[in-house]
Amino acid sequence: MRSERGMSLAEVTVVMVLVAVITTAVATYSIPWLGREEMRGAVYTVQEYLQLARVQAVARNRDCRFLIDTSSLQVSVVDLNDPATSTDDLSLYSVTLSSRVTFGRPDPGSAVTLAAVSGSLYQATFAADGSVTAGAGLIALQGGDGSYRVNLYGAGGVRVERWDGSAWVAGS
């Protein structure tokens, strides 16, 4: 006699139910985590590009500009080859932030207080000594696990703060 091998319908059903439960649990816990990571990535990118603009201004010994477009979520760094004319400016770095991130803040005030260029375009200009000659201010972002803001100071320093529900506190 031959012995039959295989699985019964009950065994297959139990395995499928277990796979469905595990998949649901993983999705339930990983989706909020992905939102938090996208938000933190956007904050880190804004901070990084502000610092890149400052470093490039010092290294190139001439003005460099940080640009952020709140409608297209585009962030860039530009070398102002000749500040008198924009036709010879050099685009150094450019990136688009996650579409899950918005510009806004939970407290009163504007989401972006850098120097306004036009509509949704804002800028900060760094001098050859690393200081901000125009556009010191803040950029507030919301998404994922809450609200963050990146502060740009006149001396060129950058600080990240998060909203704890009642006030802005240092750290990410």
DSSP file (Angstrom, degrees, kcal/mol; ACC not computed):
  #  RESIDUE AA STRUCTURE BP1 BP2  ACC     N-H-->O    O-->H-N    N-H-->O    O-->H-N    TCO  KAPPA ALPHA  PHI   PSI    X-CA   Y-CA   Z-CA
    1    1 A M              0   0    0      0, 0.0     2,-0.4     0, 0.0     0, 0.0   0.000 360.0 360.0 360.0 143.1    0.0    0.0    0.0
    2    2 A R        -     0   0    0      1,-0.0     2,-0.5     0, 0.0     0, 0.0  -0.754 360.0-131.4 -93.3 138.5    1.1    3.5   -0.8
    3    3 A S        -     0   0    0     -2,-0.4     2,-0.3     1,-0.0    -1,-0.0  -0.766  22.2-128.6 -90.0 135.5    0.9    6.1    1.9
    4    4 A E        -     0   0    0     -2,-0.5     2,-0.3     2,-0.0    -1,-0.0  -0.638  22.8-161.8 -85.0 137.0   -0.7    9.3    0.8
    5    5 A R        +     0   0    0     -2,-0.3     2,-0.3     2,-0.0     0, 0.0  -0.865  37.6  77.6-117.4 153.8    1.1   12.6    1.4
    6    6 A G  S    S-     0   0    0     -2,-0.3     2,-0.4     2,-0.0    -2,-0.0  -0.874  70.2 -71.8 142.7-173.8   -0.2   16.1    1.5
    7    7 A M        -     0   0    0     -2,-0.3     2,-0.1     3,-0.0    -2,-0.0  -0.900  37.5-123.1-120.1 147.2   -2.2   18.5    3.6
    8    8 A S     >  -     0   0    0     -2,-0.4     4,-2.0     1,-0.1     5,-0.2  -0.395  30.4-108.3 -80.7 165.1   -5.8   18.5    4.4
    9    9 A L  H  > S+     0   0    0      1,-0.2     4,-2.3     2,-0.2     5,-0.2   0.862 120.2  55.5 -60.9 -36.8   -8.1   21.4    3.7
   10   10 A A  H  > S+     0   0    0      2,-0.2     4,-2.2     1,-0.2    -1,-0.2   0.902 107.4  48.9 -64.3 -41.8   -8.2   22.3    7.4
   11   11 A E  H  > S+     0   0    0      2,-0.2     4,-2.0     1,-0.2    -2,-0.2   0.906 111.8  48.3 -65.8 -41.9   -4.4   22.4    7.6
   12   12 A V  H  X S+     0   0    0     -4,-2.0     4,-2.4     1,-0.2    -2,-0.2   0.902 111.1  51.6 -64.3 -41.6   -4.1   24.7    4.6
   13   13 A T  H  X S+     0   0    0     -4,-2.3     4,-2.3     2,-0.2    -2,-0.2   0.915 108.7  50.0 -63.0 -43.2   -6.9   27.0    6.0
   14   14 A V  H  X S+     0   0    0     -4,-2.2     4,-2.3     1,-0.2    -1,-0.2   0.919 111.6  48.5 -61.9 -44.2   -5.1   27.3    9.4
   15   15 A V  H  X S+     0   0    0     -4,-2.0     4,-2.3     1,-0.2    -2,-0.2   0.919 111.5  49.6 -63.0 -44.0   -1.8   28.2    7.6
   16   16 A M  H  X S+     0   0    0     -4,-2.4     4,-2.2     1,-0.2    -1,-0.2   0.889 110.3  50.5 -63.9 -39.7   -3.6   30.8    5.4
   17   17 A V  H  X S+     0   0    0     -4,-2.3     4,-2.4     2,-0.2    -1,-0.2   0.917 110.4  49.8 -64.6 -43.2   -5.3   32.4    8.5
   18   18 A L  H  X S+     0   0    0     -4,-2.3     4,-2.4     1,-0.2    -2,-0.2   0.907 110.5  49.8 -61.8 -42.6   -2.0   32.6   10.3
   19   19 A V  H  X S+     0   0    0     -4,-2.3     4,-2.4     1,-0.2    -1,-0.2   0.906 111.4  49.4 -62.5 -41.6   -0.3   34.3    7.3
   20   20 A A  H  X S+     0   0    0     -4,-2.2     4,-2.3     2,-0.2    -2,-0.2   0.901 111.3  48.9 -65.1 -41.1   -3.2   36.8    7.0
   21   21 A V  H  X S+     0   0    0     -4,-2.4     4,-2.2     2,-0.2    -2,-0.2   0.922 113.4  46.3 -65.3 -44.4   -3.0   37.7   10.8
   22   22 A I  H  X S+     0   0    0     -4,-2.4     4,-2.4     2,-0.2    -2,-0.2   0.910 112.6  50.2 -65.2 -42.8    0.8   38.2   10.6
   23   23 A T  H  X S+     0   0    0     -4,-2.4     4,-2.4    -5,-0.2    -2,-0.2   0.908 111.3  48.9 -62.7 -42.3    0.6   40.3    7.5
   24   24 A T  H  X S+     0   0    0     -4,-2.3     4,-2.4     2,-0.2    -2,-0.2   0.908 111.5  49.5 -63.6 -42.7   -2.1   42.5    9.0
   25   25 A A  H  X S+     0   0    0     -4,-2.2     4,-1.7     2,-0.2    -2,-0.2   0.915 111.9  48.0 -64.0 -43.2   -0.1   42.9   12.2
   26   26 A V  H  X S+     0   0    0     -4,-2.4     4,-2.1     1,-0.2     5,-0.2   0.925 113.9  46.5 -63.8 -45.1    3.0   43.9   10.2
   27   27 A A  H  X S+     0   0    0     -4,-2.4     4,-1.9     1,-0.2    -2,-0.2   0.895 109.5  54.9 -64.8 -40.2    1.1   46.4    8.1
   28   28 A T  H  < S+     0   0    0     -4,-2.4    -1,-0.2     1,-0.2    -2,-0.2   0.881 117.3  35.0 -61.6 -39.6   -0.6   47.9   11.1
   29   29 A Y  H  X S+     0   0    0     -4,-1.7     4,-0.7    -5,-0.2    -1,-0.2   0.733 117.6  50.6 -89.5 -23.1    2.6   48.7   12.8
   30   30 A S  H  X S+     0   0    0     -4,-2.1     4,-2.4    -5,-0.2    -2,-0.2   0.792  97.0  65.3 -88.9 -27.6    4.8   49.5    9.8
   31   31 A I  H  X S+     0   0    0     -4,-1.9     4,-1.7     2,-0.2     5,-0.1   0.941 105.7  43.0 -63.8 -48.0    2.6   52.1    8.1
   32   32 A P  H  > S+     0   0    0      0, 0.0     4,-2.2     0, 0.0    -1,-0.2   0.886 112.9  55.1 -62.7 -35.3    2.8   54.7   10.9
   33   33 A W  H  X S+     0   0    0     -4,-0.7     4,-2.3     1,-0.2    -2,-0.2   0.907 105.5  51.5 -62.9 -41.7    6.5   54.0   11.2
   34   34 A L  H  X S+     0   0    0     -4,-2.4     4,-2.2     1,-0.2    -1,-0.2   0.894 108.4  51.6 -63.3 -39.5    7.0   54.7    7.5
   35   35 A G  H  X S+     0   0    0     -4,-1.7     4,-2.0     2,-0.2   110,-0.3   0.907 109.9  49.5 -62.4 -42.7    5.2   58.1    7.9
   36   36 A R  H  X S+     0   0    0     -4,-2.2     4,-2.6   108,-0.3    -2,-0.2   0.912 111.5  48.9 -61.9 -42.7    7.5   59.0   10.8
   37   37 A E  H  X S+     0   0    0     -4,-2.3     4,-2.3     1,-0.2    -2,-0.2   0.869 109.3  51.7 -68.7 -36.3   10.6   58.1    8.8
   38   38 A E  H  X S+     0   0    0     -4,-2.2     4,-2.0     2,-0.2    60,-0.3   0.905 111.6  48.3 -64.3 -40.3    9.5   60.1    5.8
   39   39 A M  H  X S+     0   0    0     -4,-2.0     4,-2.3     2,-0.2    -2,-0.2   0.940 112.9  46.3 -64.7 -48.3    8.9   63.1    8.0
   40   40 A R  H  X S+     0   0    0     -4,-2.6     4,-2.6     1,-0.2    -1,-0.2   0.870 110.9  53.9 -63.4 -36.0   12.3   62.8    9.7
   41   41 A G  H  X S+     0   0    0     -4,-2.3     4,-2.3     2,-0.2    -1,-0.2   0.895 108.5  49.1 -63.7 -40.2   13.9   62.3    6.3
   42   42 A A  H  X S+     0   0    0     -4,-2.0     4,-2.3     2,-0.2    -2,-0.2   0.915 112.2  47.7 -66.1 -43.1   12.3   65.6    5.1
   43   43 A V  H  X S+     0   0    0     -4,-2.3     4,-2.4     1,-0.2    -2,-0.2   0.927 112.8  49.0 -62.8 -45.0   13.5   67.5    8.2
   44   44 A Y  H  X S+     0   0    0     -4,-2.6     4,-2.9     1,-0.2    -2,-0.2   0.896 110.2  51.7 -61.7 -40.6   17.0   66.0    7.8
   45   45 A T  H  X S+     0   0    0     -4,-2.3     4,-2.6     2,-0.2     5,-0.2   0.917 110.1  47.9 -63.9 -44.4   17.1   67.0    4.1
   46   46 A V  H  X S+     0   0    0     -4,-2.3     4,-2.0     2,-0.2    -2,-0.2   0.938 114.9  46.1 -61.6 -46.3   16.1   70.6    4.8
   47   47 A Q  H  X S+     0   0    0     -4,-2.4     4,-2.1     1,-0.2    -2,-0.2   0.923 113.2  50.0 -61.3 -44.8   18.7   70.8    7.5
   48   48 A E  H  X S+     0   0    0     -4,-2.9     4,-2.5     1,-0.2    -2,-0.2   0.904 110.6  48.6 -61.7 -43.8   21.3   69.2    5.3
   49   49 A Y  H  X S+     0   0    0     -4,-2.6     4,-2.1     2,-0.2    -1,-0.2   0.840 108.9  53.2 -70.4 -32.8   20.7   71.5    2.4
   50   50 A L  H  X S+     0   0    0     -4,-2.0     4,-1.7    -5,-0.2    -1,-0.2   0.930 112.7  44.8 -62.6 -44.4   20.8   74.6    4.6
   51   51 A Q  H  X S+     0   0    0     -4,-2.1     4,-2.7     1,-0.2    -2,-0.2   0.868 110.4  54.6 -68.3 -36.1   24.2   73.4    5.8
   52   52 A L  H  X S+     0   0    0     -4,-2.5     4,-2.7     2,-0.2     5,-0.2   0.906 106.4  51.6 -62.4 -41.4   25.3   72.6    2.3
   53   53 A A  H  X S+     0   0    0     -4,-2.1     4,-1.9     2,-0.2    -1,-0.2   0.909 112.3  46.4 -61.9 -41.6   24.5   76.1    1.1
   54   54 A R  H  X S+     0   0    0     -4,-1.7     4,-2.0     2,-0.2    -2,-0.2   0.937 113.5  47.5 -66.4 -46.5   26.6   77.5    4.0
   55   55 A V  H  X S+     0   0    0     -4,-2.7     4,-2.9     1,-0.2     5,-0.2   0.905 112.3  49.8 -62.3 -42.3   29.5   75.2    3.4
   56   56 A Q  H  X S+     0   0    0     -4,-2.7     4,-2.6     2,-0.2     6,-0.3   0.880 108.0  53.7 -65.9 -37.3   29.5   75.9   -0.4
   57   57 A A  H  X>S+     0   0    0     -4,-1.9     5,-1.4    -5,-0.2     4,-0.9   0.923 114.3  41.6 -62.2 -43.4   29.5   79.7    0.3
   58   58 A V  H  <5S+     0   0    0     -4,-2.0     3,-0.3     2,-0.2    -2,-0.2   0.937 117.0  47.3 -68.7 -46.6   32.6   79.4    2.5
   59   59 A A  H  <5S+     0   0    0     -4,-2.9    -2,-0.2     1,-0.2    -1,-0.2   0.866 119.1  39.4 -64.9 -37.4   34.4   76.9    0.2
   60   60 A R  H  <5S-     0   0    0     -4,-2.6    -1,-0.2     2,-0.2    -2,-0.2   0.564 102.8-132.3 -89.8  -9.3   33.7   78.9   -3.0
   61   61 A N  T  <5S+     0   0    0     -4,-0.9     2,-0.3    -3,-0.3    -3,-0.2   0.862  74.7  84.6  58.7  39.5   34.3   82.2   -1.2
   62   62 A R  S   <S-     0   0    0     -5,-1.4    -2,-0.2    -6,-0.3    -1,-0.2  -0.975  89.0 -67.3-159.7 165.4   31.1   83.7   -2.7
   63   63 A D        -     0   0    0     -2,-0.3    17,-2.0    17,-0.2     2,-0.3  -0.225  43.7-173.1 -61.0 139.7   27.4   83.9   -2.0
   64   64 A C  E     -AB  79 126A   0     62,-1.9    62,-3.4    15,-0.2     2,-0.4  -0.966  11.8-142.0-130.5 150.8   25.3   80.8   -2.2
   65   65 A R  E     -AB  78 125A   0     13,-3.1    13,-2.7    -2,-0.3     2,-0.5  -0.921   4.6-150.2-120.8 137.6   21.5   80.5   -1.9
   66   66 A F  E     -AB  77 124A   0     58,-3.1    58,-1.9    -2,-0.4     2,-0.4  -0.911  23.3-169.6 -98.7 128.6   19.2   78.0   -0.3
   67   67 A L  E     -AB  76 123A   0      9,-2.8     9,-2.4    -2,-0.5     2,-0.4  -0.953  10.6-176.9-122.8 141.0   15.8   77.8   -2.1
   68   68 A I  E     -AB  75 122A   0     54,-2.4    54,-2.6    -2,-0.4     2,-0.6  -0.982  10.5-161.3-138.9 128.2   12.7   76.0   -1.1
   69   69 A D  E  >> -AB  74 121A   0      5,-2.8     4,-1.4    -2,-0.4     5,-0.9  -0.925   2.7-165.0-108.4 111.0    9.4   75.8   -3.1
   70   70 A T  T  45S+     0   0    0     50,-2.7    33,-0.2    -2,-0.6    -1,-0.1   0.685  85.9  51.4 -73.2 -18.0    6.5   74.9   -0.8
   71   71 A S  T  45S+     0   0    0     49,-0.3    -1,-0.2     1,-0.1    50,-0.1   0.878 121.5  29.4 -85.6 -39.3    4.2   74.0   -3.7
   72   72 A S  T  45S-     0   0    0      2,-0.1    -2,-0.2    48,-0.1    -1,-0.1   0.492 100.0-129.4 -96.2  -4.0    6.5   71.6   -5.6
   73   73 A L  T  <5 +     0   0    0     -4,-1.4    24,-3.0     1,-0.2     2,-0.4   0.758  55.2 154.1  60.9  27.1    8.4   70.5   -2.4
   74   74 A Q  E   < -AC  69  96A   0     -5,-0.9    -5,-2.8    22,-0.2     2,-0.4  -0.725  25.1-172.0 -90.9 132.2   11.7   71.3   -4.2
   75   75 A V  E     +AC  68  95A   0     20,-3.1    20,-2.6    -2,-0.4     2,-0.3  -0.981  14.7 165.0-122.1 135.7   14.8   72.2   -2.2
   76   76 A S  E     -AC  67  94A   0     -9,-2.4    -9,-2.8    -2,-0.4     2,-0.4  -0.977  31.8-140.1-150.2 162.5   18.0   73.4   -3.9
   77   77 A V  E     -AC  66  93A   0     16,-2.3    15,-2.6    -2,-0.3    16,-1.4  -0.993  23.3-169.8-124.5 131.4   21.3   75.1   -3.4
   78   78 A V  E     -AC  65  91A   0    -13,-2.7   -13,-3.1    -2,-0.4     2,-0.6  -0.974  20.6-136.1-127.8 134.9   22.6   77.6   -6.0
   79   79 A D  E     -AC  64  90A   0     11,-3.2    11,-2.3    -2,-0.4     2,-1.9  -0.810  18.1-142.8 -85.6 119.0   26.0   79.3   -6.4
   80   80 A L        -     0   0    0    -17,-2.0   -17,-0.2    -2,-0.6     9,-0.1  -0.558  23.3-179.5 -83.7  77.1   25.4   82.9   -7.1
   81   81 A N  S    S+     0   0    0     -2,-1.9    -1,-0.2     1,-0.3     8,-0.1   0.852  79.3   7.4 -47.7 -45.8   28.3   83.2   -9.5
   82   82 A D  S >  S-     0   0    0      3,-0.5     3,-1.9    -3,-0.2    -1,-0.3  -0.876  72.0-156.1-139.7 103.4   27.5   86.9  -10.1
   83   83 A P  T 3  S+     0   0    0      0, 0.0    -2,-0.1     0, 0.0    -1,-0.1   0.728  89.0  67.0 -56.1 -22.5   24.9   88.3   -7.7
   84   84 A A  T 3  S+     0   0    0      1,-0.1     2,-0.4    -4,-0.1    -3,-0.0   0.795 109.7  31.5 -70.4 -26.8   24.0   91.1  -10.1
   85   85 A T    <   -     0   0    0     -3,-1.9    -3,-0.5     1,-0.1     3,-0.4  -0.992  60.2-157.9-134.4 140.3   22.6   88.7  -12.7
   86   86 A S  S >  S+     0   0    0     -2,-0.4     3,-1.1     1,-0.2    -5,-0.1   0.499  78.3  85.6 -93.1  -4.0   20.8   85.3  -12.2
   87   87 A T  T 3  S+     0   0    0      1,-0.2    -1,-0.2    -5,-0.1     0, 0.0   0.730  93.1  44.0 -72.0 -20.3   21.5   84.0  -15.7
   88   88 A D  T 3  S+     0   0    0     -3,-0.4    -1,-0.2    -6,-0.2    -7,-0.2   0.274  81.7 129.7-108.3  12.1   24.9   82.6  -14.7
   89   89 A D    <   -     0   0    0     -3,-1.1     2,-0.5    -9,-0.1    -9,-0.2  -0.365  52.9-134.2 -65.3 145.4   24.0   81.0  -11.4
   90   90 A L  E     -C   79   0A   0    -11,-2.3   -11,-3.2    -2,-0.0     2,-0.6  -0.903   5.4-138.8-107.5 123.6   25.1   77.4  -10.9
   91   91 A S  E     +C   78   0A   0     -2,-0.5   -13,-0.2   -13,-0.2     3,-0.1  -0.708  27.0 173.0 -78.7 119.0   22.6   74.8   -9.5
   92   92 A L  E     +     0   0A   0    -15,-2.6     2,-0.3    -2,-0.6   -14,-0.2   0.876  59.8   4.5 -95.6 -46.0   24.7   72.7   -7.1
   93   93 A Y  E     +C   77   0A   0    -16,-1.4   -16,-2.3   -44,-0.0    -1,-0.3  -0.985  59.2 176.0-142.7 148.9   22.1   70.4   -5.4
   94   94 A S  E     +C   76   0A   0     -2,-0.3     2,-0.3   -18,-0.2   -18,-0.2  -0.972   4.5 165.1-155.6 141.8   18.4   69.8   -5.8
   95   95 A V  E     -C   75   0A   0    -20,-2.6   -20,-3.1    -2,-0.3     2,-0.5  -0.987  28.2-131.7-153.2 153.7   16.0   67.3   -4.2
   96   96 A T  E     -C   74   0A   0     -2,-0.3   -22,-0.2   -22,-0.2   -23,-0.1  -0.949  26.3-133.6-110.6 129.3   12.2   66.9   -3.9
   97   97 A L        -     0   0    0    -24,-3.0   -59,-0.0    -2,-0.5   -55,-0.0  -0.288  39.2 -77.0 -74.6 163.4   10.7   66.2   -0.5
   98   98 A S    >   -     0   0    0    -60,-0.3     3,-1.5     1,-0.1    -1,-0.2  -0.305  32.9-130.7 -60.4 141.5    8.2   63.4    0.1
   99   99 A S  T 3  S+     0   0    0      1,-0.3    -1,-0.1    -3,-0.1    -2,-0.0   0.580 104.2  70.1 -71.6  -8.9    4.6   64.3   -0.9
  100  100 A R  T 3  S+     0   0    0      2,-0.0     2,-0.4    43,-0.0    44,-0.4   0.480  86.0  83.1 -84.9  -2.5    3.4   63.1    2.5
  101  101 A V    <   -     0   0    0     -3,-1.5     2,-0.3    42,-0.1    42,-0.2  -0.836  60.4-172.2-103.7 138.5    5.1   66.2    4.1
  102  102 A T  E     -F  142   0B   0     40,-2.7    40,-2.9    -2,-0.4     2,-0.7  -0.876  28.0-114.9-124.7 160.9    3.3   69.6    4.2
  103  103 A F  E     +F  141   0B   0     -2,-0.3     2,-0.3    38,-0.2    38,-0.2  -0.866  67.7 102.0 -96.2 116.1    4.4   73.0    5.2
  104  104 A G        -     0   0    0     36,-0.8     6,-0.1    -2,-0.7    -2,-0.1  -0.967  50.4-137.2-177.3 170.9    2.5   74.1    8.3
  105  105 A R        -     0   0    0     -2,-0.3     4,-0.1     4,-0.2    37,-0.1  -0.994  18.2-132.3-147.4 151.5    2.6   74.5   12.0
  106  106 A P  S    S+     0   0    0      0, 0.0    -1,-0.1     0, 0.0     3,-0.1   0.691  91.4  60.3 -78.7 -18.5    0.3   73.8   14.9
  107  107 A D  S    S-     0   0    0      1,-0.1    -2,-0.1    -3,-0.0    60,-0.0  -0.601 104.0 -77.2-102.5 168.1    0.8   77.2   16.5
  108  108 A P  S    S+     0   0    0      0, 0.0     2,-0.2     0, 0.0    -1,-0.1  -0.301  86.0  67.1 -64.0 147.5    0.1   80.6   15.0
  109  109 A G  S    S-     0   0    0     -4,-0.1    -4,-0.2    -3,-0.1     2,-0.1  -0.548  85.3 -53.7 128.8 168.0    2.5   81.9   12.4
  110  110 A S        -     0   0    0     -2,-0.2     3,-0.1     1,-0.1    -6,-0.1  -0.464  36.4-135.6 -77.4 147.6    3.8   81.3    8.9
  111  111 A A  S    S+     0   0    0      1,-0.2    29,-3.2    -8,-0.2     2,-0.4   0.830  95.8  30.6 -71.7 -32.6    5.2   77.9    8.0
  112  112 A V  B     +G  139   0B   0     27,-0.2    -1,-0.2    -9,-0.1    27,-0.2  -0.992  57.8 173.0-130.5 125.2    8.1   79.5    6.2
  113  113 A T        +     0   0    0     25,-2.6    26,-0.1    -2,-0.4     3,-0.1   0.166  42.0 117.7-117.5  17.2    9.6   82.8    7.3
  114  114 A L  S    S-     0   0    0     24,-0.5     2,-0.2     1,-0.2    10,-0.2  -0.212  86.5 -63.7 -68.3 174.3   12.7   82.9    5.0
  115  115 A A  E     -D  123   0A   0      8,-1.5     8,-2.4     1,-0.1     2,-0.3  -0.451  58.0-125.7 -64.5 127.3   12.9   85.7    2.5
  116  116 A A  E     +D  122   0A   0      6,-0.2     6,-0.2    -2,-0.2     3,-0.1  -0.589  30.1 177.0 -77.9 132.1   10.0   85.4    0.0
  117  117 A V  E     -     0   0A   0      4,-3.1     2,-0.3    -2,-0.3     5,-0.2   0.851  67.0 -36.4 -95.2 -55.5   10.9   85.3   -3.6
  118  118 A S  E >  S-D  121   0A   0      3,-1.2     3,-3.5     0, 0.0    -1,-0.3  -0.895  97.4 -38.2-168.4 140.9    7.5   84.8   -5.2
  119  119 A G  T 3  S-     0   0    0      1,-0.3    -2,-0.0    -2,-0.3   -50,-0.0  -0.120 131.6  -3.9  45.2-102.6    4.3   82.9   -4.3
  120  120 A S  T 3  S+     0   0    0     -2,-0.1   -50,-2.7    -4,-0.1     2,-0.5   0.237 110.3 103.4-105.6  11.9    5.6   79.7   -2.8
  121  121 A L  E <   +BD  69 118A   0     -3,-3.5    -4,-3.1   -52,-0.2    -3,-1.2  -0.855  44.3 175.8-103.4 127.2    9.3   80.2   -3.3
  122  122 A Y  E     -BD  68 116A   0    -54,-2.6   -54,-2.4    -2,-0.5     2,-0.3  -0.875   4.9-170.5-127.0 158.7   11.5   81.2   -0.4
  123  123 A Q  E     -BD  67 115A   0     -8,-2.4    -8,-1.5    -2,-0.3     2,-0.3  -0.970  19.3-160.9-147.8 160.3   15.3   81.7    0.0
  124  124 A A  E     -B   66   0A   0    -58,-1.9   -58,-3.1    -2,-0.3     2,-0.5  -0.979  19.7-148.7-138.4 134.3   18.2   82.3    2.4
  125  125 A T  E     -BE  65 134A   0      9,-3.1     8,-2.3    -2,-0.3     9,-1.2  -0.905   6.4-156.3-110.3 129.9   21.5   83.7    1.1
  126  126 A F  E     -BE  64 132A   0    -62,-3.4   -62,-1.9    -2,-0.5     6,-0.2  -0.868  10.6-141.0-104.5 135.1   24.8   82.7    2.7
  127  127 A A    >   -     0   0    0      4,-2.8     3,-2.2    -2,-0.4   -65,-0.1  -0.345  34.9 -95.1 -85.7 172.1   27.8   85.0    2.5
  128  128 A A  T 3  S+     0   0    0      1,-0.3   -67,-0.2   -67,-0.2   -66,-0.1   0.708 125.4  57.4 -62.4 -21.0   31.4   83.8    2.0
  129  129 A D  T 3  S-     0   0    0      2,-0.1    -1,-0.3   -68,-0.1     3,-0.1   0.421 120.3-107.7 -90.2   2.6   32.0   83.9    5.8
  130  130 A G  S <  S+     0   0    0     -3,-2.2    -2,-0.1     1,-0.3     2,-0.1   0.365  78.0 127.9  91.3  -4.4   29.0   81.5    6.3
  131  131 A S        -     0   0    0     25,-0.1    -4,-2.8     1,-0.1     2,-0.7  -0.413  66.4-108.9 -81.8 162.2   26.6   84.1    7.8
  132  132 A V  E     +E  126   0A   0     22,-2.9    -6,-0.2    -6,-0.2     3,-0.1  -0.824  31.5 179.9 -92.7 116.4   23.1   84.6    6.5
  133  133 A T  E    S+     0   0A   0     -8,-2.3     2,-0.3    -2,-0.7    -1,-0.2   0.703  72.7   8.9 -89.5 -20.9   22.9   87.9    4.6
  134  134 A A  E    S+E  125   0A   0     -9,-1.2    -9,-3.1    20,-0.0    -1,-0.3  -0.932 115.7  31.4-157.6 133.0   19.2   87.6    3.8
  135  135 A G        +     0   0    0     -2,-0.3    17,-0.1   -11,-0.2   -22,-0.1   0.624  55.6 164.1 102.7  13.3   16.5   85.2    4.8
  136  136 A A        +     0   0    0    -22,-0.1     2,-0.3    -4,-0.1    -1,-0.2  -0.413  36.8  92.7 -60.7 140.9   17.2   84.0    8.3
  137  137 A G  E     - H   0 152B   0     15,-0.9    15,-3.5   -23,-0.1     2,-0.3  -0.923  68.1 -64.8 169.9-145.4   14.0   82.4    9.7
  138  138 A L  E     - H   0 151B   0     -2,-0.3   -25,-2.6    13,-0.2   -24,-0.5  -0.940  16.6-150.1-140.3 160.3   12.3   79.1   10.0
  139  139 A I  E     -GH 112 150B   0     11,-1.8    11,-2.7    -2,-0.3     2,-0.5  -0.982  19.0-160.6-130.0 117.2   10.7   76.2    8.0
  140  140 A A  E     - H   0 149B   0    -29,-3.2   -36,-0.8    -2,-0.4     2,-0.4  -0.868   8.7-172.3-105.2 131.7    7.9   74.3    9.6
  141  141 A L  E     -FH 103 148B   0      7,-3.3     7,-2.7    -2,-0.5     2,-0.4  -0.933   4.8-166.3-124.0 144.4    6.9   70.8    8.4
  142  142 A Q  E     +FH 102 147B   0    -40,-2.9   -40,-2.7    -2,-0.4     2,-0.2  -0.968  34.8  87.2-129.3 147.6    4.0   68.6    9.3
  143  143 A G  E >   + H   0 146B   0      3,-2.0     3,-2.4    -2,-0.4     2,-0.3  -0.829  66.0  29.4 152.5 172.9    3.4   64.9    8.6
  144  144 A G  T 3  S-     0   0    0    -44,-0.4  -108,-0.3     1,-0.3  -109,-0.1  -0.269 128.5  -1.6  55.1-109.0    4.1   61.4    9.9
  145  145 A D  T 3  S-     0   0    0     -2,-0.3     2,-0.3  -110,-0.3    -1,-0.3   0.247 121.5 -64.3-102.8  12.4    4.3   61.7   13.7
  146  146 A G  E <  S-H  143   0B   0     -3,-2.4    -3,-2.0     2,-0.0     2,-0.4  -0.998  70.7 -32.6 150.7-149.8    3.9   65.4   14.2
  147  147 A S  E     +H  142   0B   0     16,-0.4    16,-2.5    -2,-0.3     2,-0.3  -0.920  42.5 176.8-121.0 140.0    5.4   68.8   13.5
  148  148 A Y  E     -HI 141 162B   0     -7,-2.7    -7,-3.3    -2,-0.4     2,-0.4  -0.945   9.5-160.1-133.9 155.2    9.0   69.9   13.2
  149  149 A R  E     -HI 140 161B   0     12,-2.8    12,-2.7    -2,-0.3     2,-0.6  -0.999   9.6-148.4-138.1 146.1   10.7   73.2   12.4
  150  150 A V  E     -HI 139 160B   0    -11,-2.7   -11,-1.8    -2,-0.4     2,-0.4  -0.956  18.0-154.4-111.7 117.7   14.1   74.0   11.2
  151  151 A N  E     -HI 138 159B   0      8,-3.3     8,-2.1    -2,-0.6     2,-0.5  -0.785   4.0-161.1 -95.8 133.2   15.4   77.4   12.5
  152  152 A L  E     -HI 137 158B   0    -15,-3.5   -15,-0.9    -2,-0.4     6,-0.2  -0.971  12.2-156.2-114.2 123.0   18.1   79.3   10.5
  153  153 A Y    >   -     0   0    0      4,-2.7     3,-2.1    -2,-0.5   -21,-0.2  -0.604  28.0-109.8-100.4 159.3   20.0   81.9   12.5
  154  154 A G  T 3  S+     0   0    0      1,-0.3   -22,-2.9    -2,-0.2    -1,-0.1   0.773 117.1  57.2 -57.7 -31.1   21.8   85.0   11.2
  155  155 A A  T 3  S-     0   0    0    -24,-0.2    -1,-0.3     2,-0.0   -22,-0.0   0.552 124.5-101.7 -79.1  -6.3   25.2   83.6   12.0
  156  156 A G  S <  S+     0   0    0     -3,-2.1    -2,-0.1     1,-0.3  -102,-0.1   0.383  75.2 140.0 104.2  -2.7   24.4   80.5    9.8
  157  157 A G        -     0   0    0     -5,-0.1    -4,-2.7   -25,-0.0     2,-0.4  -0.367  37.2-150.7 -75.2 155.2   23.5   78.0   12.5
  158  158 A V  E     -I  152   0B   0     -6,-0.2     2,-0.4    -2,-0.1    -6,-0.2  -0.979  12.1-176.2-128.5 138.2   20.6   75.6   12.1
  159  159 A R  E     -I  151   0B   0     -8,-2.1    -8,-3.3    -2,-0.4     2,-0.4  -0.999  13.9-147.2-137.7 134.7   18.5   74.1   14.9
  160  160 A V  E     +I  150   0B   0     -2,-0.4    11,-2.2   -10,-0.2     2,-0.3  -0.845  20.0 178.2-101.5 134.9   15.7   71.4   14.7
  161  161 A E  E     -IJ 149 170B   0    -12,-2.7   -12,-2.8    -2,-0.4     2,-0.3  -0.954  13.2-150.9-131.9 153.1   12.8   71.6   17.0
  162  162 A R  E     -IJ 148 169B   0      7,-2.7     7,-2.8    -2,-0.3     2,-0.5  -0.909  22.8-114.6-123.2 153.9    9.7   69.4   17.4
  163  163 A W  E     - J   0 168B   0    -16,-2.5   -16,-0.4    -2,-0.3     5,-0.2  -0.760  22.0-170.0 -87.1 122.7    6.2   70.3   18.6
  164  164 A D        -     0   0    0      3,-2.5    -1,-0.1    -2,-0.5     4,-0.1   0.309  60.2 -86.0 -96.8   9.5    5.4   68.4   21.8
  165  165 A G  S    S+     0   0    0      2,-0.2     3,-0.1     0, 0.0    -2,-0.1   0.090 122.6  30.3 110.0 -21.5    1.7   69.3   21.9
  166  166 A S  S    S+     0   0    0      1,-0.4     2,-0.3   -59,-0.0    -3,-0.1   0.504 122.8  10.5-139.5 -19.3    2.1   72.6   23.7
  167  167 A A  S    S-     0   0    0     -5,-0.1    -3,-2.5   -60,-0.0    -1,-0.4  -0.983  75.3 -94.7-157.6 163.2    5.6   74.1   22.8
  168  168 A W  E     -J  163   0B   0     -2,-0.3     2,-0.3    -5,-0.2    -5,-0.2  -0.735  42.9-172.5 -83.9 130.1    8.6   73.7   20.5
  169  169 A V  E     -J  162   0B   0     -7,-2.8    -7,-2.7    -2,-0.4    -2,-0.0  -0.932  27.6 -99.8-125.0 149.5   11.4   71.6   22.1
  170  170 A A  E    S+J  161   0B   0     -2,-0.3    -9,-0.2    -9,-0.2     2,-0.1  -0.302  78.3  42.8 -66.7 147.2   14.9   71.0   20.9
  171  171 A G              0   0    0    -11,-2.2    -2,-0.1     1,-0.1   -12,-0.0  -0.190 360.0 360.0 107.7 164.7   15.7   67.7   19.1
  172  172 A S              0   0    0     -2,-0.1    -1,-0.1   -11,-0.1   -11,-0.1   0.339 360.0 360.0-118.7 360.0   14.3   65.4   16.5
